[in-house]
Each structure stands twice: as C-alpha cells, then as structure tokens.
C-alpha cells in the first residue's frame, strides 16, 4: 500500500525554482537542481507543475507579478509623473548594483528564448511593451503638466528608458560594479529634465 504524497507549499517551490532558473537560465538548469531547491521528488514536480518548461513559465509569472508589479506601483506613485519615472530609474540602481543581483529575469528570458513567437518569450515581450507604454503615458502626462519639454518625444524616450534597464540587467549579470551602474543611472536621470 502506497503512502500519501508528501505535501508541500507550491508557491515556495515555484519561488525556489525561480531562483535556480534566474541564476542558471533554462538550459543551464538541471531537473536535479530544481528538485533539490524545491525539496520535492520528480513525481511531485511533474504532478504539481508539469514538465520543466511549464515550471519555468510559472516561475516567470511569479517574477512578473512581483517585480513588474513593483515597477508599476512606483510609476503610479503619489509624486508628479516625471518624478515617478525618475523614482523607478533610481530604484534600478539599488537592485542592479546589489551583489546578489542576477539581472532581470524578463531580459534573461528574452536573451535565452530569442525570437520564439509563442510561450514565455512572447509573454516577456508583452511585459516589456506594457512597461514601455506605461512609461510613455507618464512622460506624456509630464509634458502636460509642464515638467517635461514639449520637444521631447515620449515614445522614443520611453523606448530609451526600457533599453537602459535592459542594458543595466546585462551589466549587472556580468558583474559590473556599483559605480558603473550608478553612472548609467545618473546619465539617464540627467536626460529627464
């Protein structure tokens, strides 16, 4: 007679899987590493989450809920729109220069899955497009309140800001120091005047 399957917290298991995927990427992560990090056996993993790719998708969703949600909160903060954009950029300095930072999981997903037109790569593109659109809306509002020059193109500036974040992600993952990251942040902030 078989015993009851071991109970485990699915959310904690997904968070543990996220950390492994974030550090090693999808291809660089073995099922054994995932099982060890989640503290479960392969039967429990496949039963609860499906295959490795389905688990990656769940980890990606969790990351987006946490990190993108925080970014949107900052952009929707109580300050004037341009200051909210500046606050989000300042926030990147602390995150990207932290010694344990592994870059942005969304950006890493795009790098690893490339031009895949479906699945997690498409989700990553949608998330980035949403963030870019939200930044653009804040920049338009900043033009309307007079804090951003009318000669500024909000769509182009939003694209630039998103690309700065992606560059910072790569710099962080490559081990760039706090000074280099802060230099990029300072230059970006100097444009938002």
Backbone as ProteinMPNN parsed JSONL, in Angstrom:
{"seq_chain_A": "XXXXXXXXXXXXXXXXXXXXXXXXXXXXXXXXXXXXXXXXXXXXXXXXXXXXXXXXXXXXXXXXXXXXXXXXXXXXXXXXXXXXXXXXXXXXXXXXXXXXXXXXXXXXXXXXXXXXXXXXXXXXXXXXXXXXXXXXXXXXXXXXXXXXXXXXXXXXXXXXXXXXXXXXXXXXXXXXXXXXXXXXXXXXXXXXX", "coords_chain_A": {"N_chain_A": [[0.838, -1.184, 0.0], [0.6, 2.17, -0.902], [1.957, 5.188, 0.45], [0.611, 8.397, 1.449], [1.086, 11.157, -0.774], [3.765, 13.465, -0.28], [3.106, 16.558, 1.214], [3.519, 19.903, 0.084], [4.414, 23.375, -0.127], [3.309, 24.987, -2.814], [3.76, 27.582, -3.821], [6.135, 28.359, -2.525], [7.796, 26.437, -3.606], [7.774, 27.157, -6.314], [8.972, 29.666, -6.113], [11.509, 28.877, -5.24], [12.317, 27.43, -7.501], [12.338, 29.519, -9.347], [14.539, 31.026, -8.434], [16.639, 29.291, -9.067], [16.379, 28.984, -11.881], [16.736, 31.659, -12.572], [19.353, 32.114, -11.873], [20.822, 30.229, -13.407], [19.602, 30.035, -15.908], [17.296, 28.646, -18.343], [18.207, 26.469, -19.989], [20.605, 25.906, -18.677], [19.861, 24.842, -16.259], [19.378, 21.983, -14.376], [17.08, 19.233, -13.926], [17.552, 17.945, -11.555], [18.786, 19.944, -9.991], [16.611, 21.667, -9.724], [14.777, 20.031, -8.296], [16.203, 19.61, -5.919], [16.371, 22.25, -4.955], [13.661, 22.863, -4.61], [12.928, 20.943, -2.832], [11.508, 18.579, -3.295], [10.325, 15.492, -4.849], [10.71, 14.001, -8.142], [8.269, 12.971, -9.081], [6.376, 14.443, -7.63], [6.961, 16.988, -8.609], [6.339, 16.809, -11.377], [3.664, 16.134, -11.191], [2.543, 18.33, -9.877], [3.384, 20.588, -11.371], [3.844, 19.977, -14.041], [6.009, 19.645, -16.831], [9.545, 20.63, -17.043], [9.6, 22.998, -18.586], [7.005, 24.005, -18.22], [7.161, 24.571, -15.52], [9.1, 26.564, -15.586], [7.637, 28.549, -16.9], [5.723, 29.109, -14.918], [7.404, 30.105, -12.931], [8.308, 32.375, -14.241], [5.911, 33.828, -14.436], [5.481, 34.331, -11.7], [7.698, 35.947, -11.102], [7.096, 38.164, -12.715], [4.707, 39.068, -11.522], [5.683, 39.921, -9.062], [8.005, 41.669, -9.525], [7.41, 43.339, -11.798], [5.01, 44.317, -10.967], [5.869, 45.872, -8.778], [7.303, 47.841, -10.156], [5.262, 49.106, -11.62], [3.762, 50.089, -9.483], [5.534, 52.008, -8.484], [5.618, 53.759, -10.672], [3.005, 54.629, -10.611], [2.946, 56.125, -8.372], [2.555, 58.658, -5.72], [3.837, 61.009, -6.422], [4.525, 63.676, -8.848], [4.151, 62.815, -12.373], [6.679, 62.751, -13.872], [8.546, 62.638, -11.828], [7.877, 60.199, -10.722], [8.745, 58.477, -12.77], [11.483, 59.011, -12.629], [11.927, 58.042, -10.015], [11.519, 55.308, -10.397], [13.685, 54.687, -12.041], [15.793, 55.344, -10.322], [15.388, 53.371, -8.439], [16.228, 51.126, -9.84], [18.987, 51.373, -9.637], [19.657, 50.544, -7.031], [18.754, 47.892, -7.087], [20.096, 46.69, -9.323], [22.765, 47.036, -8.684], [23.195, 45.514, -6.496], [25.056, 42.986, -4.846], [24.112, 40.334, -5.113], [22.491, 40.371, -7.307], [21.071, 39.097, -10.242], [20.575, 40.193, -12.644], [17.778, 41.053, -14.766], [15.069, 38.9, -14.815], [13.188, 38.79, -16.833], [14.491, 39.989, -19.01], [16.617, 38.172, -19.239], [15.173, 35.936, -19.991], [14.27, 36.717, -22.522], [16.728, 36.885, -23.851], [17.577, 34.229, -23.742], [15.48, 32.751, -24.976], [15.111, 34.064, -27.305], [13.868, 34.722, -30.5], [11.512, 33.318, -30.303], [8.187, 32.933, -31.06], [6.057, 32.331, -29.505], [4.756, 31.269, -26.328], [6.81, 31.708, -23.41], [8.669, 33.63, -24.258], [7.161, 35.346, -25.833], [5.416, 36.247, -23.87], [7.243, 37.645, -22.312], [7.97, 39.704, -24.064], [5.508, 41.042, -24.211], [5.253, 41.953, -21.569], [7.41, 43.74, -21.377], [6.675, 45.553, -23.364], [4.334, 46.527, -22.206], [5.373, 47.816, -19.928], [6.928, 49.766, -21.189], [4.92, 51.229, -22.51], [3.502, 52.208, -20.305], [5.45, 53.856, -19.138], [5.707, 55.697, -21.22], [3.141, 56.866, -21.149], [3.316, 58.179, -18.682], [5.304, 60.012, -19.282], [4.035, 61.55, -21.224], [2.049, 62.663, -19.626], [3.744, 64.159, -18.015], [4.641, 66.05, -19.845], [2.26, 67.374, -20.237], [1.872, 68.526, -17.708], [3.884, 70.306, -17.714], [6.442, 69.668, -16.809], [8.153, 68.264, -18.41], [9.879, 68.841, -21.389], [8.191, 70.069, -24.289], [9.299, 69.45, -26.697], [10.285, 66.944, -26.464], [10.071, 63.539, -27.415], [7.816, 61.4, -26.262], [7.383, 58.611, -26.784], [9.795, 57.729, -27.956], [11.576, 58.359, -25.893], [10.61, 56.721, -23.839], [11.145, 54.2, -24.947], [13.94, 54.37, -24.999], [14.454, 54.464, -22.202], [13.536, 51.939, -21.353], [15.359, 50.377, -22.736], [17.705, 51.166, -21.471], [17.262, 50.005, -18.984], [17.356, 47.304, -19.742], [19.994, 47.127, -20.617], [21.31, 47.68, -18.191], [20.582, 45.407, -16.829], [22.04, 43.41, -18.163], [24.619, 44.358, -17.629], [24.653, 44.099, -14.834], [24.351, 41.326, -14.495], [26.737, 40.554, -15.626], [28.495, 41.364, -13.747], [29.156, 44.045, -13.344], [30.267, 46.842, -11.528], [29.013, 48.804, -8.738], [29.59, 51.51, -9.144], [29.754, 51.802, -11.963], [27.152, 51.121, -12.718], [25.713, 53.091, -11.346], [26.637, 55.316, -12.695], [25.464, 55.021, -15.244], [22.785, 55.239, -14.474], [22.776, 57.892, -13.462], [23.354, 59.351, -15.809], [21.096, 58.727, -17.326], [19.07, 59.845, -15.714], [19.791, 62.498, -15.987], [18.892, 63.167, -18.468], [16.211, 63.397, -18.126], [15.038, 66.039, -17.649]], "CA_chain_A": [[0.0, 0.0, 0.0], [1.407, 3.369, -1.025], [1.652, 6.261, 1.391], [0.134, 9.669, 0.888], [2.155, 12.011, -1.303], [4.225, 14.496, 0.638], [2.533, 17.884, 0.981], [4.496, 20.989, 0.031], [3.884, 24.686, -0.487], [3.59, 25.188, -4.241], [4.318, 28.916, -4.046], [7.543, 28.331, -2.104], [8.512, 25.61, -4.578], [7.948, 27.967, -7.53], [9.973, 30.685, -5.78], [12.812, 28.196, -5.237], [12.639, 27.148, -8.905], [12.666, 30.807, -9.952], [15.915, 31.385, -8.072], [17.557, 28.429, -9.821], [16.289, 29.392, -13.284], [17.263, 33.012, -12.68], [20.812, 32.026, -11.761], [21.444, 29.372, -14.421], [18.871, 30.02, -17.168], [16.507, 27.443, -18.576], [19.058, 25.379, -20.483], [21.649, 25.616, -17.698], [19.277, 24.286, -15.038], [19.011, 20.563, -14.463], [15.927, 18.844, -13.105], [18.07, 17.619, -10.221], [18.942, 21.213, -9.267], [15.267, 22.142, -9.38], [14.216, 19.173, -7.243], [16.922, 19.913, -4.673], [15.979, 23.583, -4.481], [12.254, 22.843, -4.205], [12.767, 19.977, -1.747], [10.48, 17.602, -3.66], [10.789, 14.473, -5.781], [10.299, 14.256, -9.524], [6.84, 12.689, -9.225], [5.637, 15.602, -7.108], [7.162, 18.122, -9.516], [5.563, 16.62, -12.605], [2.246, 16.133, -10.836], [2.112, 19.678, -9.481], [3.74, 21.663, -12.293], [4.073, 19.529, -15.408], [7.429, 19.463, -17.145], [10.479, 21.705, -16.7], [9.19, 24.226, -19.277], [5.81, 24.517, -17.54], [7.645, 25.142, -14.257], [9.748, 27.831, -15.94], [6.556, 29.502, -17.171], [5.146, 29.509, -13.629], [8.402, 30.946, -12.284], [8.265, 33.647, -14.967], [4.688, 34.524, -13.982], [5.708, 34.799, -10.329], [8.629, 37.07, -11.184], [6.367, 39.312, -13.267], [3.778, 39.567, -10.505], [6.437, 40.61, -8.008], [8.879, 42.755, -9.95], [6.718, 44.296, -12.669], [4.027, 44.954, -10.094], [6.558, 46.926, -8.022], [7.604, 48.926, -11.086], [4.012, 49.83, -11.904], [3.431, 50.827, -8.259], [6.388, 53.204, -8.431], [5.163, 54.682, -11.724], [1.7, 55.158, -10.213], [3.113, 56.722, -7.046], [1.879, 59.933, -5.443], [4.613, 62.135, -6.945], [4.189, 64.028, -10.231], [4.521, 61.733, -13.293], [8.101, 62.693, -14.211], [9.274, 62.191, -10.631], [7.64, 58.756, -10.604], [9.665, 57.819, -13.709], [12.82, 59.124, -12.017], [11.99, 57.129, -8.867], [11.681, 53.945, -10.892], [15.069, 54.569, -12.514], [16.643, 55.315, -9.119], [15.189, 52.059, -7.843], [17.074, 50.189, -10.583], [20.369, 51.47, -9.154], [19.795, 49.676, -5.866], [18.538, 46.494, -7.464], [21.1, 46.193, -10.258], [24.12, 47.073, -8.119], [23.275, 44.587, -5.361], [25.995, 41.901, -5.184], [23.418, 39.086, -5.441], [21.603, 40.567, -8.453], [21.326, 38.246, -11.407], [19.948, 40.869, -13.773], [16.319, 40.967, -14.839], [14.652, 37.585, -15.31], [12.473, 39.005, -18.095], [15.515, 40.192, -20.029], [17.318, 36.896, -19.411], [14.264, 35.068, -20.745], [14.323, 37.138, -23.927], [18.029, 36.519, -24.404], [17.656, 32.774, -23.898], [14.474, 32.195, -25.881], [15.254, 34.773, -28.567], [12.752, 35.106, -31.357], [10.366, 32.414, -30.167], [6.978, 33.733, -31.248], [4.988, 31.881, -28.61], [5.219, 30.903, -24.999], [7.351, 32.632, -22.439], [9.316, 34.757, -24.935], [6.09, 36.279, -26.209], [4.958, 36.868, -22.618], [8.269, 38.614, -21.917], [7.823, 40.876, -24.932], [4.298, 41.774, -23.803], [5.539, 42.631, -20.306], [8.277, 44.881, -21.672], [5.854, 46.534, -24.092], [3.422, 47.157, -21.231], [6.163, 48.749, -19.131], [7.275, 50.879, -22.068], [3.702, 52.022, -22.723], [3.206, 52.901, -19.051], [6.425, 54.952, -19.032], [5.318, 56.694, -22.222], [1.972, 57.581, -20.623], [3.784, 59.084, -17.624], [6.037, 61.098, -19.929], [3.012, 62.419, -21.831], [1.469, 63.422, -18.505], [4.754, 65.133, -17.584], [4.575, 67.154, -20.815], [1.022, 68.114, -19.992], [1.985, 69.355, -16.503], [4.957, 71.267, -17.93], [7.721, 69.268, -16.225], [8.973, 67.683, -19.471], [9.836, 69.713, -22.568], [7.284, 69.69, -25.367], [10.1, 68.949, -27.822], [10.625, 65.545, -26.184], [9.19, 62.532, -27.979], [7.605, 60.446, -25.175], [7.524, 57.214, -27.226], [11.226, 57.449, -28.119], [12.218, 58.404, -24.58], [10.198, 55.501, -23.125], [11.927, 53.121, -25.54], [15.298, 54.545, -24.49], [14.488, 54.104, -20.781], [13.425, 50.476, -21.275], [16.63, 49.824, -23.194], [18.665, 51.389, -20.392], [17.027, 48.947, -17.983], [17.855, 46.038, -20.285], [21.452, 47.211, -20.558], [21.701, 47.537, -16.789], [20.397, 43.999, -16.492], [23.201, 42.681, -18.688], [25.775, 44.813, -16.847], [24.562, 43.51, -13.505], [24.623, 39.885, -14.619], [28.153, 40.417, -15.967], [29.301, 41.741, -12.59], [29.553, 45.461, -13.317], [30.239, 47.385, -10.182], [28.024, 49.823, -8.359], [29.95, 52.796, -9.738], [29.38, 51.789, -13.378], [25.69, 51.135, -12.792], [25.255, 54.414, -10.918], [26.976, 56.243, -13.77], [24.41, 54.899, -16.256], [21.568, 55.804, -13.851], [22.93, 59.348, -13.411], [23.229, 59.87, -17.17], [19.692, 58.6, -17.711], [18.316, 60.858, -14.974], [20.132, 63.847, -16.497], [18.073, 63.388, -19.671], [14.815, 63.641, -17.701], [14.946, 67.373, -17.028]], "C_chain_A": [[0.886, 1.253, 0.0], [0.966, 4.419, -0.022], [1.126, 7.482, 0.671], [1.296, 10.466, 0.328], [2.506, 13.103, -0.296], [3.623, 15.846, 0.255], [3.668, 18.914, 0.928], [3.798, 22.256, -0.426], [4.276, 24.982, -1.932], [4.231, 26.553, -4.509], [5.786, 28.979, -3.641], [8.372, 27.524, -3.091], [8.76, 26.396, -5.866], [8.998, 29.048, -7.288], [11.374, 30.071, -5.793], [13.252, 27.887, -6.666], [13.037, 28.43, -9.629], [14.114, 31.177, -9.669], [16.928, 30.575, -8.873], [17.561, 28.828, -11.295], [16.952, 30.75, -13.499], [18.79, 32.986, -12.678], [21.436, 31.314, -12.962], [20.784, 29.426, -15.788], [18.128, 28.702, -17.333], [17.394, 26.267, -18.973], [20.099, 24.958, -19.449], [21.164, 24.996, -16.406], [18.9, 22.829, -15.26], [17.785, 20.3, -13.599], [16.375, 18.515, -11.692], [18.253, 18.884, -9.377], [17.582, 21.76, -8.83], [14.684, 21.352, -8.225], [14.89, 19.451, -5.907], [16.489, 21.25, -4.095], [14.554, 23.591, -3.944], [11.999, 21.867, -3.066], [11.671, 18.955, -2.022], [11.077, 16.55, -4.596], [10.211, 14.737, -7.171], [8.815, 13.99, -9.743], [5.988, 13.856, -8.755], [5.763, 16.798, -8.049], [6.285, 17.977, -10.757], [4.06, 16.653, -12.33], [1.735, 17.548, -10.568], [2.306, 20.716, -10.584], [3.834, 21.239, -13.755], [5.563, 19.368, -15.637], [8.25, 20.697, -16.755], [10.05, 23.032, -17.331], [7.961, 24.844, -18.62], [6.192, 25.153, -16.204], [8.331, 26.483, -14.515], [8.688, 28.908, -16.181], [5.921, 30.005, -15.878], [6.106, 30.417, -12.862], [8.428, 32.336, -12.923], [7.057, 34.469, -14.531], [4.88, 35.105, -12.587], [6.633, 36.01, -10.326], [7.898, 38.325, -11.672], [5.406, 39.913, -12.253], [4.519, 40.395, -9.471], [7.162, 41.845, -8.52], [8.171, 43.789, -10.833], [5.657, 45.03, -11.86], [4.646, 46.084, -9.287], [6.881, 48.125, -8.917], [6.38, 49.767, -11.401], [3.588, 50.64, -10.683], [4.249, 52.109, -8.165], [5.916, 54.226, -9.462], [3.823, 55.324, -11.378], [1.746, 55.831, -8.844], [2.483, 58.102, -6.921], [2.592, 61.165, -5.994], [4.085, 62.525, -8.335], [4.743, 62.963, -11.196], [6.019, 61.624, -13.605], [8.925, 62.221, -13.017], [9.06, 60.701, -10.395], [8.545, 57.969, -11.554], [11.081, 57.864, -13.146], [12.964, 58.147, -10.843], [12.174, 55.679, -9.311], [13.123, 53.725, -11.345], [16.03, 54.519, -11.327], [16.562, 53.953, -8.432], [16.073, 51.009, -8.529], [18.506, 50.205, -10.071], [20.581, 50.527, -7.978], [19.683, 48.207, -6.21], [19.712, 45.968, -8.281], [22.521, 46.208, -9.698], [24.262, 46.176, -6.896], [24.161, 43.407, -5.741], [25.314, 40.587, -5.596], [22.518, 39.2, -6.667], [22.051, 39.71, -9.631], [20.752, 38.896, -12.668], [18.443, 40.724, -13.695], [15.934, 39.634, -15.476], [13.91, 37.708, -16.64], [13.479, 39.164, -19.233], [16.286, 38.905, -20.298], [16.477, 35.915, -20.217], [14.293, 35.425, -22.223], [15.647, 36.752, -24.581], [18.071, 35.014, -24.687], [16.688, 32.221, -24.942], [14.385, 32.951, -27.203], [13.968, 35.128, -29.265], [11.569, 34.165, -31.294], [9.09, 33.255, -30.183], [5.819, 33.296, -30.362], [5.575, 31.638, -27.224], [5.806, 32.042, -24.205], [8.056, 33.823, -23.098], [8.289, 35.804, -25.353], [5.536, 36.975, -24.971], [5.952, 37.935, -22.179], [8.172, 39.878, -22.768], [6.597, 41.704, -24.538], [4.54, 42.555, -22.516], [6.389, 43.88, -20.556], [7.502, 45.961, -22.421], [4.894, 47.262, -23.156], [4.168, 48.188, -20.394], [6.535, 49.979, -19.955], [6.077, 51.801, -22.28], [3.351, 52.819, -21.461], [4.164, 54.078, -18.847], [6.063, 56.063, -20.015], [4.127, 57.523, -21.733], [2.377, 58.572, -19.54], [4.54, 60.271, -18.227], [5.084, 62.062, -20.636], [2.364, 63.283, -20.756], [2.442, 64.478, -18.007], [4.826, 66.306, -18.566], [3.359, 68.027, -20.546], [1.119, 68.987, -18.745], [3.167, 70.324, -16.585], [6.31, 70.858, -17.379], [8.661, 68.599, -17.23], [8.777, 68.523, -20.728], [8.902, 69.166, -23.643], [8.035, 69.108, -26.559], [10.502, 67.476, -27.642], [9.606, 64.626, -26.85], [8.991, 61.443, -26.921], [7.794, 58.982, -25.578], [9.0, 56.843, -27.356], [11.943, 57.43, -26.777], [11.851, 57.175, -23.753], [10.969, 54.291, -23.64], [13.367, 53.17, -25.041], [15.407, 54.067, -23.041], [14.404, 52.587, -20.605], [14.732, 49.824, -21.711], [17.752, 50.066, -22.191], [18.51, 50.294, -19.338], [17.556, 47.611, -18.473], [19.387, 46.01, -20.285], [21.986, 47.057, -19.147], [21.591, 46.087, -16.336], [21.593, 43.167, -16.947], [24.454, 43.068, -17.902], [25.805, 44.14, -15.477], [24.926, 42.028, -13.539], [26.102, 39.628, -14.916], [29.077, 40.883, -14.841], [29.797, 43.172, -12.579], [29.397, 45.999, -11.9], [29.188, 48.464, -9.986], [28.311, 51.152, -9.037], [29.536, 52.866, -11.202], [27.868, 51.873, -13.537], [25.149, 52.507, -12.405], [25.551, 55.467, -11.982], [25.908, 56.212, -14.868], [23.108, 55.505, -15.731], [21.648, 57.332, -13.875], [22.769, 59.976, -14.799], [21.787, 59.831, -17.632], [18.84, 59.654, -17.01], [18.576, 62.264, -15.514], [19.333, 64.181, -17.761], [16.657, 63.797, -19.307], [14.696, 64.962, -16.965], [14.1, 68.282, -17.876]], "O_chain_A": [[1.807, 1.371, 0.808], [-0.212, 4.536, 0.314], [1.191, 7.584, -0.554], [2.386, 10.452, 0.901], [1.649, 13.594, 0.438], [3.639, 16.222, -0.917], [4.656, 18.796, 1.652], [2.728, 22.21, -1.034], [5.451, 25.203, -2.229], [5.142, 26.663, -5.33], [6.595, 29.588, -4.341], [9.514, 27.877, -3.384], [9.843, 26.308, -6.445], [9.823, 29.317, -8.161], [12.315, 30.68, -6.302], [14.422, 28.06, -7.007], [13.97, 28.428, -10.432], [14.836, 31.597, -10.573], [17.952, 31.104, -9.307], [18.625, 28.991, -11.892], [17.646, 30.959, -14.493], [19.434, 33.748, -13.398], [22.465, 31.752, -13.476], [21.349, 28.91, -16.752], [18.313, 27.766, -16.555], [17.335, 25.2, -18.361], [20.438, 23.778, -19.356], [21.972, 24.657, -15.542], [18.193, 22.492, -16.209], [17.493, 21.046, -12.665], [15.65, 18.78, -10.734], [17.918, 18.898, -8.192], [17.426, 22.251, -7.712], [14.154, 21.933, -7.278], [14.221, 19.521, -4.875], [16.266, 21.371, -2.89], [14.267, 24.247, -2.943], [10.966, 21.949, -2.402], [10.983, 18.513, -1.102], [12.2, 16.704, -5.075], [9.338, 15.587, -7.345], [8.167, 14.704, -10.508], [5.001, 14.216, -9.396], [4.799, 17.533, -8.264], [5.575, 18.908, -11.139], [3.283, 17.144, -13.149], [0.635, 17.912, -10.983], [1.49, 21.627, -10.724], [3.898, 22.103, -14.63], [6.297, 18.991, -14.723], [7.723, 21.669, -16.214], [10.126, 24.077, -16.684], [7.878, 26.064, -18.478], [5.608, 26.16, -15.805], [8.158, 27.429, -13.746], [8.828, 30.04, -15.719], [5.614, 31.191, -15.755], [5.682, 31.379, -12.222], [8.556, 33.346, -12.23], [7.174, 35.67, -14.286], [4.487, 36.242, -12.324], [6.377, 36.989, -9.625], [8.063, 39.408, -11.11], [5.304, 41.134, -12.139], [4.04, 41.449, -9.052], [6.957, 42.946, -8.008], [8.329, 44.992, -10.621], [5.436, 46.226, -12.051], [4.032, 47.138, -9.123], [6.753, 49.276, -8.498], [6.454, 50.995, -11.443], [3.104, 51.762, -10.828], [3.726, 53.165, -7.81], [5.824, 55.417, -9.164], [3.54, 56.442, -11.808], [0.707, 56.076, -8.231], [1.948, 58.645, -7.887], [2.011, 62.25, -6.03], [3.292, 61.792, -8.927], [5.71, 62.281, -10.86], [6.569, 60.523, -13.602], [9.897, 61.484, -13.184], [9.964, 60.013, -9.92], [9.056, 56.911, -11.186], [11.797, 56.863, -13.183], [14.001, 57.501, -10.695], [12.9, 54.916, -8.673], [13.711, 52.682, -11.059], [16.977, 53.733, -11.331], [17.557, 53.452, -7.908], [16.6, 50.111, -7.871], [19.174, 49.171, -10.066], [21.571, 49.797, -7.932], [20.427, 47.377, -5.688], [20.263, 44.913, -7.966], [23.386, 45.477, -10.18], [25.346, 46.09, -6.319], [24.035, 42.876, -6.844], [25.893, 39.81, -6.356], [21.851, 38.232, -7.033], [23.234, 39.62, -9.957], [20.476, 38.207, -13.651], [17.903, 40.315, -12.668], [16.422, 39.288, -16.552], [14.002, 36.815, -17.483], [13.335, 38.549, -20.29], [16.577, 38.582, -21.45], [17.005, 35.155, -21.029], [14.336, 34.542, -23.079], [15.672, 36.337, -25.74], [18.542, 34.585, -25.74], [17.041, 31.322, -25.705], [13.671, 32.533, -28.115], [13.085, 35.761, -28.686], [10.699, 34.216, -32.164], [8.948, 34.188, -29.392], [4.719, 33.838, -30.465], [6.777, 31.797, -27.012], [5.368, 33.188, -24.307], [8.039, 34.922, -22.543], [8.531, 37.005, -25.236], [5.222, 38.164, -25.017], [5.555, 39.009, -21.725], [8.28, 40.99, -22.252], [6.653, 42.933, -24.535], [4.084, 43.691, -22.384], [6.113, 44.947, -20.006], [7.66, 47.15, -22.141], [4.668, 48.464, -23.296], [3.674, 49.293, -20.171], [6.462, 51.105, -19.462], [6.217, 53.024, -22.232], [2.947, 53.979, -21.551], [3.749, 55.161, -18.435], [6.113, 57.243, -19.666], [4.112, 58.744, -21.889], [1.846, 59.681, -19.483], [4.429, 61.397, -17.742], [5.318, 63.27, -20.638], [2.155, 64.481, -20.948], [2.029, 65.571, -17.619], [5.051, 67.443, -18.149], [3.423, 69.254, -20.62], [0.528, 70.066, -18.702], [3.425, 71.075, -15.644], [7.257, 71.639, -17.473], [9.837, 68.39, -16.933], [7.652, 68.871, -21.087], [8.835, 67.958, -23.873], [7.462, 68.354, -27.345], [11.003, 66.848, -28.575], [8.409, 64.914, -26.843], [9.896, 60.639, -26.696], [8.315, 58.193, -24.79], [9.411, 55.768, -26.92], [12.813, 56.591, -26.544], [12.699, 56.642, -23.038], [11.399, 53.448, -22.853], [13.948, 52.139, -24.7], [16.343, 53.348, -22.693], [15.128, 52.018, -19.788], [15.162, 48.833, -21.122], [18.661, 49.244, -22.078], [19.494, 49.729, -18.862], [18.145, 46.858, -17.697], [19.994, 44.982, -19.986], [22.994, 46.385, -18.927], [22.411, 45.606, -15.555], [22.094, 42.324, -16.203], [25.258, 42.205, -17.549], [26.849, 43.674, -15.023], [25.707, 41.546, -12.719], [26.653, 38.607, -14.506], [30.3, 40.807, -14.967], [30.759, 43.486, -11.879], [28.472, 45.623, -11.18], [28.572, 48.956, -10.932], [27.387, 51.847, -9.46], [29.015, 53.891, -11.643], [27.364, 52.606, -14.387], [24.24, 53.027, -13.052], [24.781, 56.414, -12.143], [25.496, 57.261, -15.364], [22.409, 56.205, -16.463], [20.687, 57.993, -14.269], [22.121, 61.013, -14.943], [21.3, 60.776, -18.252], [17.988, 60.283, -17.636], [17.688, 63.116, -15.5], [19.127, 65.353, -18.077], [15.979, 64.467, -20.086], [14.302, 65.001, -15.799], [13.902, 69.446, -17.526]]}, "name": "protein", "num_of_chains": 1, "seq": "XXXXXXXXXXXXXXXXXXXXXXXXXXXXXXXXXXXXXXXXXXXXXXXXXXXXXXXXXXXXXXXXXXXXXXXXXXXXXXXXXXXXXXXXXXXXXXXXXXXXXXXXXXXXXXXXXXXXXXXXXXXXXXXXXXXXXXXXXXXXXXXXXXXXXXXXXXXXXXXXXXXXXXXXXXXXXXXXXXXXXXXXXXXXXXXXX"}
